[in-house]
Amino acid sequence: MYKDRETNFQEHSIFLSEIAKSILEGDLKILSIPGVSEIIALYLLIPYITNDQLDTGMHLKIPQLDLNEEFINGVNLQNLRNALSHSFVSVEESTEKGIGRIIIDDRSQMNRKNHDEQESKTKGVFIDIIKANEKLQELHNKVINTIP
């Protein structure tokens, strides 16, 4: 599980599967790895809902989030949601010198068309875990406060 940044990103699906397996087996030590709780919170807080559904409303209590709002580092909620729905997220290894960062695929910065047009798909977003945690706390409050 503790690998260098490039290996962690290339094997993000393995990393996410290891998180899931650990949780399912009751091994909650996995949650102490910096970034793991934030990844889970990202999946739970970023709504898998379209702007059209938000605009027209549904018979459920749905948060009225602006999906064009920036989350962090130029990443808006819609692109972040799309990147997360394809599980393109991981964390870099933390060291004695400091906590690693959350790594999110470049699809979190652009739509699929722009991503597909790239010749080199090497961009990515690196998010400070502490800042992500703070932003997720804010997003939680927005979710709760915007439900009609």
VOKOL-621518 format. One record per residue: residue number from 1; residue in three letters; x negated, y negated, z negated of N, C-alpha, C, O, CB in turn. Coordinates in steps of 0.02 Angstrom, whole numbers, plus 50000, padded with zeros to 5 digits. Glycine has a CB too. Layout:
VOKOL-621518
REC  NUM  ALA  X  Y  Z  X  Y  Z  X  Y  Z  X  Y  Z  X  Y  Z
...
This chain:
VOKOL-621518
REC  1  MET  49959  50059  50000  50000  50000  50000  49957  49938  50000  49975  49888  50031  50047  50000  49940
REC  2  TYR  49900  49939  49966  49857  49881  49965  49807  49886  50022  49758  49923  50018  49820  49875  49897
REC  3  LYS  49820  49850  50076  49777  49852  50134  49763  49780  50155  49794  49733  50130  49810  49892  50192
REC  4  ASP  49716  49773  50202  49701  49705  50226  49761  49677  50263  49807  49713  50282  49639  49705  50271
REC  5  ARG  49760  49611  50274  49817  49575  50303  49837  49603  50371  49896  49614  50383  49799  49501  50310
REC  6  GLU  49789  49614  50415  49806  49638  50482  49838  49707  50479  49888  49720  50513  49743  49641  50526
REC  7  THR  49810  49752  50439  49839  49819  50433  49908  49815  50402  49954  49849  50425  49793  49865  50391
REC  8  ASN  49916  49773  50350  49981  49766  50318  50034  49743  50368  50090  49769  50369  49977  49716  50260
REC  9  PHE  50015  49695  50411  50064  49669  50459  50079  49721  50513  50137  49729  50532  50039  49604  50491
REC  10  GLN  50028  49755  50537  50039  49806  50588  50080  49864  50562  50115  49897  50601  49972  49831  50615
REC  11  GLU  50076  49876  50498  50112  49932  50469  50170  49907  50424  50187  49939  50374  50064  49976  50427
REC  12  HIS  50200  49850  50444  50252  49821  50402  50310  49869  50390  50339  49869  50336  50278  49757  50433
REC  13  SER  50327  49909  50440  50383  49955  50431  50366  50009  50379  50409  50031  50342  50402  49988  50497
REC  14  ILE  50303  50029  50377  50281  50078  50327  50285  50046  50258  50308  50076  50210  50208  50103  50342
REC  15  PHE  50261  49984  50254  50262  49948  50190  50334  49940  50164  50347  49953  50106  50230  49878  50198
REC  16  LEU  50380  49920  50208  50450  49912  50187  50480  49979  50167  50519  49982  50120  50491  49881  50244
REC  17  SER  50462  50031  50203  50487  50098  50185  50460  50120  50118  50496  50151  50078  50468  50149  50239
REC  18  GLU  50397  50104  50104  50368  50122  50039  50403  50084  49982  50414  50111  49928  50292  50107  50038
REC  19  ILE  50421  50022  49995  50459  49984  49945  50525  50019  49932  50543  50030  49874  50471  49910  49969
REC  20  ALA  50562  50035  49985  50627  50067  49979  50621  50134  49942  50660  50148  49896  50659  50078  50048
REC  21  LYS  50573  50174  49961  50564  50240  49930  50549  50233  49855  50578  50269  49814  50507  50279  49965
REC  22  SER  50506  50187  49838  50489  50176  49767  50550  50156  49727  50562  50182  49672  50434  50122  49761
REC  23  ILE  50589  50110  49754  50649  50087  49719  50699  50144  49711  50727  50154  49657  50683  50028  49756
REC  24  LEU  50709  50182  49765  50757  50239  49762  50735  50292  49712  50778  50325  49682  50764  50270  49831
REC  25  GLU  50670  50300  49703  50645  50349  49656  50640  50321  49585  50618  50355  49539  50576  50375  49678
REC  26  GLY  50661  50258  49576  50660  50228  49510  50593  50201  49490  50584  50181  49432  50682  50278  49460
REC  27  ASP  50544  50199  49536  50478  50172  49522  50480  50097  49533  50465  50073  49588  50424  50206  49566
REC  28  LEU  50498  50060  49482  50507  49988  49489  50442  49949  49482  50442  49888  49484  50556  49963  49438
REC  29  LYS  50385  49984  49474  50321  49951  49473  50308  49916  49539  50271  49867  49543  50264  50001  49458
REC  30  ILE  50339  49941  49592  50332  49911  49659  50351  49837  49657  50324  49797  49695  50374  49949  49710
REC  31  LEU  50399  49820  49614  50423  49751  49610  50371  49703  49581  50377  49643  49587  50486  49748  49569
REC  32  SER  50319  49731  49550  50267  49688  49521  50214  49668  49573  50172  49626  49558  50233  49724  49463
REC  33  ILE  50217  49697  49632  50171  49676  49686  50193  49608  49710  50250  49600  49732  50169  49729  49745
REC  34  PRO  50149  49558  49708  50169  49491  49730  50198  49491  49801  50167  49517  49848  50109  49444  49727
REC  35  GLY  50257  49463  49807  50290  49458  49871  50346  49508  49882  50391  49496  49922  50241  49466  49925
REC  36  VAL  50344  49563  49847  50395  49615  49858  50464  49591  49836  50513  49599  49873  50376  49679  49820
REC  37  SER  50469  49560  49778  50534  49534  49755  50560  49481  49802  50620  49477  49815  50528  49506  49684
REC  38  GLU  50514  49440  49829  50534  49387  49874  50560  49416  49940  50607  49390  49969  50476  49339  49887
REC  39  ILE  50529  49469  49964  50553  49502  50026  50624  49528  50015  50667  49519  50057  50506  49559  50047
REC  40  ILE  50635  49560  49959  50702  49586  49944  50752  49529  49939  50807  49533  49966  50701  49628  49878
REC  41  ALA  50732  49475  49906  50776  49417  49900  50791  49386  49968  50847  49364  49980  50745  49364  49854
REC  42  LEU  50742  49384  50012  50754  49358  50080  50809  49398  50115  50854  49369  50144  50689  49361  50122
REC  43  TYR  50804  49463  50111  50854  49506  50142  50924  49495  50112  50974  49499  50148  50835  49579  50136
REC  44  LEU  50926  49483  50048  50991  49475  50015  51021  49406  50022  51082  49398  50021  50983  49492  49942
REC  45  LEU  50979  49355  50028  51004  49286  50030  51016  49258  50099  51059  49215  50108  50956  49243  49994
REC  46  ILE  50978  49281  50149  50987  49254  50216  51046  49289  50248  51043  49350  50259  50922  49262  50260
REC  47  PRO  51100  49253  50261  51161  49286  50285  51154  49313  50356  51127  49278  50400  51219  49238  50282
REC  48  TYR  51177  49373  50367  51179  49399  50435  51247  49381  50464  51293  49421  50467  51167  49477  50436
REC  49  ILE  51251  49319  50485  51313  49291  50510  51294  49239  50561  51242  49207  50555  51357  49261  50452
REC  50  THR  51335  49229  50611  51318  49182  50664  51347  49113  50649  51390  49105  50606  51345  49207  50731
REC  51  ASN  51322  49063  50685  51349  48995  50677  51423  48994  50695  51462  48959  50662  51310  48945  50722
REC  52  ASP  51443  49031  50747  51514  49033  50766  51557  49059  50709  51610  49031  50695  51523  49078  50828
REC  53  GLN  51534  49111  50676  51573  49138  50620  51576  49088  50563  51627  49082  50529  51542  49205  50596
REC  54  LEU  51521  49053  50552  51521  49003  50499  51569  48946  50516  51604  48920  50473  51451  48975  50488
REC  55  ASP  51569  48926  50581  51612  48870  50603  51686  48888  50601  51727  48848  50578  51592  48849  50673
REC  56  THR  51703  48947  50625  51774  48966  50628  51801  48990  50562  51861  48989  50550  51785  49019  50681
REC  57  GLY  51756  49011  50519  51778  49036  50454  51804  49107  50458  51823  49130  50512  51831  48990  50424
REC  58  MET  51806  49139  50403  51831  49207  50399  51875  49210  50337  51878  49162  50299  51773  49261  50397
REC  59  HIS  51907  49265  50327  51951  49272  50270  51913  49290  50206  51943  49306  50154  52004  49325  50284
REC  60  LEU  51849  49286  50210  51807  49301  50153  51777  49237  50125  51778  49185  50159  51752  49352  50171
REC  61  LYS  51750  49240  50067  51715  49182  50039  51643  49185  50065  51601  49221  50039  51717  49182  49960
REC  62  ILE  51631  49145  50117  51566  49144  50150  51531  49078  50135  51562  49025  50140  51573  49155  50226
REC  63  PRO  51467  49080  50118  51430  49018  50107  51430  48976  50170  51426  49002  50226  51359  49033  50084
REC  64  GLN  51434  48911  50161  51432  48865  50218  51360  48840  50226  51346  48781  50214  51482  48806  50208
REC  65  LEU  51315  48884  50246  51245  48865  50254  51233  48839  50325  51264  48862  50373  51200  48925  50240
REC  66  ASP  51188  48790  50330  51167  48765  50395  51109  48809  50418  51054  48803  50392  51147  48689  50391
REC  67  LEU  51121  48851  50467  51070  48898  50489  51012  48864  50525  50960  48894  50537  51100  48950  50534
REC  68  ASN  51021  48800  50543  50967  48762  50574  50921  48729  50522  50871  48699  50540  50995  48709  50621
REC  69  GLU  50940  48735  50459  50900  48705  50405  50833  48741  50400  50829  48802  50406  50938  48708  50338
REC  70  GLU  50781  48702  50388  50714  48731  50379  50711  48768  50312  50734  48743  50261  50659  48676  50384
REC  71  PHE  50682  48827  50314  50668  48864  50252  50601  48841  50226  50597  48809  50174  50670  48942  50264
REC  72  ILE  50548  48859  50262  50479  48838  50245  50438  48841  50309  50451  48883  50352  50448  48884  50189
REC  73  ASN  50389  48798  50314  50339  48799  50369  50370  48798  50438  50346  48833  50483  50296  48860  50362
REC  74  GLY  50422  48759  50449  50452  48753  50515  50498  48811  50533  50521  48815  50590  50400  48748  50565
REC  75  VAL  50511  48856  50487  50554  48913  50499  50625  48896  50477  50636  48879  50419  50529  48977  50461
REC  76  ASN  50673  48899  50524  50742  48885  50504  50776  48950  50483  50752  49005  50497  50781  48851  50561
REC  77  LEU  50832  48944  50450  50867  49003  50422  50888  49052  50477  50885  49112  50467  50928  48980  50382
REC  78  GLN  50910  49025  50535  50932  49071  50588  50875  49113  50614  50882  49174  50621  50964  49031  50645
REC  79  ASN  50818  49082  50630  50762  49121  50656  50734  49167  50602  50712  49223  50618  50707  49074  50681
REC  80  LEU  50734  49144  50539  50712  49188  50485  50758  49248  50480  50734  49304  50473  50711  49149  50418
REC  81  ARG  50823  49237  50484  50871  49292  50482  50858  49341  50538  50859  49401  50527  50943  49265  50486
REC  82  ASN  50846  49316  50598  50834  49360  50655  50770  49400  50647  50769  49460  50663  50830  49319  50719
REC  83  ALA  50718  49369  50621  50656  49406  50609  50666  49459  50556  50641  49515  50562  50600  49357  50588
REC  84  LEU  50702  49441  50502  50715  49489  50449  50758  49548  50472  50748  49604  50450  50748  49455  50390
REC  85  SER  50806  49534  50516  50850  49588  50538  50813  49640  50578  50837  49697  50586  50907  49559  50580
REC  86  HIS  50754  49622  50602  50712  49671  50637  50654  49694  50593  50608  49728  50617  50685  49641  50702
REC  87  SER  50656  49676  50530  50607  49698  50479  50536  49676  50494  50489  49712  50478  50609  49772  50473
REC  88  PHE  50528  49618  50525  50461  49593  50539  50435  49550  50482  50426  49490  50489  50460  49553  50605
REC  89  VAL  50424  49582  50425  50400  49547  50366  50355  49593  50326  50366  49654  50323  50460  49521  50323
REC  90  SER  50304  49564  50295  50259  49603  50253  50226  49554  50205  50244  49495  50204  50205  49641  50296
REC  91  VAL  50179  49577  50166  50139  49533  50123  50066  49551  50132  50049  49608  50146  50160  49539  50048
REC  92  GLU  50024  49500  50125  49953  49514  50126  49931  49532  50056  49963  49515  50007  49913  49453  50153
REC  93  GLU  49876  49566  50052  49852  49590  49989  49833  49533  49942  49801  49485  49963  49793  49636  49999
REC  94  SER  49852  49540  49879  49830  49493  49828  49762  49516  49803  49747  49576  49802  49882  49487  49769
REC  95  THR  49721  49469  49784  49654  49485  49759  49646  49452  49691  49691  49418  49666  49598  49461  49808
REC  96  GLU  49588  49462  49661  49574  49430  49597  49573  49354  49605  49585  49318  49557  49507  49455  49568
REC  97  LYS  49557  49331  49665  49552  49259  49678  49620  49226  49687  49627  49165  49677  49510  49246  49739
REC  98  GLY  49671  49265  49704  49736  49235  49713  49789  49282  49740  49774  49337  49762  49731  49176  49757
REC  99  ILE  49850  49258  49738  49907  49296  49763  49908  49291  49838  49894  49238  49867  49974  49270  49732
REC  100  GLY  49925  49346  49871  49931  49346  49944  49991  49305  49966  50023  49271  49925  49938  49418  49970
REC  101  ARG  50006  49308  50030  50063  49271  50057  50110  49318  50092  50091  49374  50111  50039  49215  50105
REC  102  ILE  50172  49296  50100  50220  49333  50140  50203  49320  50213  50190  49264  50233  50295  49312  50123
REC  103  ILE  50204  49373  50253  50189  49368  50324  50254  49383  50362  50284  49435  50352  50131  49417  50346
REC  104  ILE  50274  49336  50405  50335  49346  50444  50316  49337  50517  50280  49290  50535  50391  49296  50423
REC  105  ASP  50341  49380  50559  50328  49380  50630  50345  49313  50662  50385  49275  50635  50367  49435  50664
REC  106  ASP  50315  49299  50719  50326  49235  50754  50398  49225  50776  50418  49169  50792  50281  49231  50814
REC  107  ARG  50438  49277  50777  50509  49270  50794  50545  49227  50743  50601  49204  50755  50542  49338  50800
REC  108  SER  50514  49216  50686  50545  49173  50636  50537  49099  50655  50568  49056  50624  50516  49186  50567
REC  109  GLN  50496  49085  50704  50485  49016  50726  50519  49000  50792  50520  48942  50812  50411  49003  50732
REC  110  MET  50546  49049  50825  50574  49037  50892  50628  49088  50907  50635  49139  50872  50519  49040  50945
REC  111  ASN  50666  49074  50959  50717  49122  50978  50685  49178  51019  50627  49174  51039  50773  49087  51018
REC  112  ARG  50724  49229  51033  50699  49289  51067  50672  49272  51137  50621  49299  51159  50753  49341  51073
REC  113  LYS  50708  49227  51173  50686  49209  51241  50616  49179  51239  50573  49198  51278  50737  49160  51273
REC  114  ASN  50606  49131  51195  50540  49099  51189  50487  49150  51168  50430  49148  51191  50542  49041  51140
REC  115  HIS  50505  49195  51124  50459  49247  51102  50440  49292  51161  50381  49308  51171  50490  49289  51045
REC  116  ASP  50490  49313  51199  50477  49357  51256  50434  49324  51309  50396  49358  51344  50542  49380  51287
REC  117  GLU  50439  49257  51315  50401  49221  51366  50328  49211  51346  50286  49195  51389  50432  49154  51378
REC  118  GLN  50311  49222  51283  50242  49214  51261  50198  49266  51293  50215  49325  51297  50238  49218  51184
REC  119  GLU  50140  49244  51315  50091  49291  51341  50057  49328  51284  50047  49389  51285  50039  49255  51385
REC  120  SER  50038  49289  51233  50006  49318  51174  50052  49308  51115  50067  49252  51095  49937  49285  51161
REC  121  LYS  50075  49362  51088  50122  49360  51032  50084  49366  50966  50090  49416  50930  50176  49416  51038
REC  122  THR  50044  49315  50952  50001  49319  50894  50017  49268  50840  49983  49265  50789  49930  49311  50915
REC  123  LYS  50068  49227  50852  50086  49179  50800  50118  49217  50742  50141  49274  50749  50134  49125  50828
REC  124  GLY  50120  49185  50687  50153  49213  50629  50161  49158  50578  50132  49105  50584  50113  49273  50599
REC  125  VAL  50201  49171  50528  50212  49123  50476  50185  49154  50411  50200  49211  50395  50287  49103  50470
REC  126  PHE  50146  49115  50376  50120  49137  50312  50150  49092  50258  50140  49031  50259  50041  49134  50311
REC  127  ILE  50187  49122  50213  50224  49083  50163  50196  49098  50094  50191  49156  50073  50300  49099  50166
REC  128  ASP  50178  49045  50059  50155  49051  49990  50211  49083  49948  50269  49061  49951  50135  48981  49961
REC  129  ILE  50195  49134  49911  50245  49172  49874  50280  49130  49821  50341  49135  49812  50213  49233  49841
REC  130  ILE  50243  49089  49786  50273  49047  49734  50321  48996  49766  50376  48985  49739  50219  49009  49693
REC  131  LYS  50301  48966  49822  50346  48919  49856  50407  48955  49883  50462  48929  49881  50308  48883  49913
REC  132  ALA  50397  49015  49910  50454  49054  49935  50502  49069  49878  50563  49065  49887  50429  49120  49967
REC  133  ASN  50476  49087  49820  50519  49102  49763  50560  49041  49744  50620  49046  49732  50477  49126  49704
REC  134  GLU  50527  48982  49742  50564  48921  49726  50618  48906  49777  50674  48888  49760  50515  48861  49721
REC  135  LYS  50601  48914  49842  50649  48900  49895  50707  48950  49892  50765  48932  49906  50614  48903  49964
REC  136  LEU  50693  49012  49876  50746  49062  49870  50793  49046  49812  50853  49058  49816  50715  49132  49860
REC  137  GLN  50765  49020  49757  50808  48998  49701  50854  48942  49724  50913  48941  49707  50764  48974  49641
REC  138  GLU  50827  48894  49763  50867  48839  49790  50921  48867  49837  50979  48845  49834  50823  48788  49827
REC  139  LEU  50902  48914  49879  50950  48943  49926  51006  48979  49890  51064  48976  49911  50914  48992  49974
REC  140  HIS  50989  49014  49836  51041  49046  49795  51091  48995  49771  51152  49005  49776  51009  49083  49735
REC  141  ASN  51066  48939  49746  51111  48886  49721  51155  48860  49777  51214  48847  49766  51071  48829  49690
REC  142  LYS  51128  48852  49837  51167  48829  49894  51221  48880  49911  51279  48861  49923  51123  48817  49955
REC  143  VAL  51203  48943  49910  51252  48996  49925  51310  48991  49877  51368  48991  49898  51220  49066  49921
REC  144  ILE  51296  48986  49814  51348  48983  49762  51389  48919  49768  51450  48920  49762  51318  48989  49692
REC  145  ASN  51355  48863  49779  51388  48798  49778  51426  48782  49842  51466  48736  49843  51339  48744  49766
REC  146  THR  51414  48819  49896  51448  48803  49960  51506  48849  49975  51541  48840  50025  51399  48806  50016
REC  147  ILE  51517  48899  49934  51573  48944  49946  51638  48907  49929  51646  48882  49873  51567  49009  49904
REC  148  PRO  51683  48904  49978  51746  48867  49966  51790  48900  49913  51844  48875  49897  51786  48861  50031
